[in-house]
Amino acid sequence: MNIPLLAGTVSTVLFAASMLPMLAKAVRTKDLASYSLGNIALTNVANAVHSLYVFDLPAGPVWLLHSFYVVASALMLAWCLRYRKSTREAKGTGRWNRKIAKLWKRSSWEAGSQGLRWATGWRGQATTS
């Protein structure tokens, strides 16, 4: 019996099984707001680079595990990009987006001056130092 091969196989199954609930919940709820888009994107980049190393190794459990990670992180990225927009629309715009939308509805000059006051807190009073 090859102990390292057995350990690699068992750990591959355990690591893959630990990710399945996350993937299932993402598919079921389509709510990925708690996931960082930057982290998921960086994970995909890291997986692409790490693939150069992994697939240079002899075939074995690490190939299966890495392939699973590549597919899982690519799915999470795709779902994050797809579902984030639809969940934002379902929940309505955020507080900042509502303020910007109000400013956008006004005339361009008024919106510009209101936007400046809103963004900087400037009220138009002369300040003395």
Summary of the structure (lengths in Angstrom):
residues: 129
radius of gyration: 24.2
end to end distance: 82.2
largest distance: 83.8
contacts: 290
relative contact order: 0.11
helix: 78%
strand: 0%
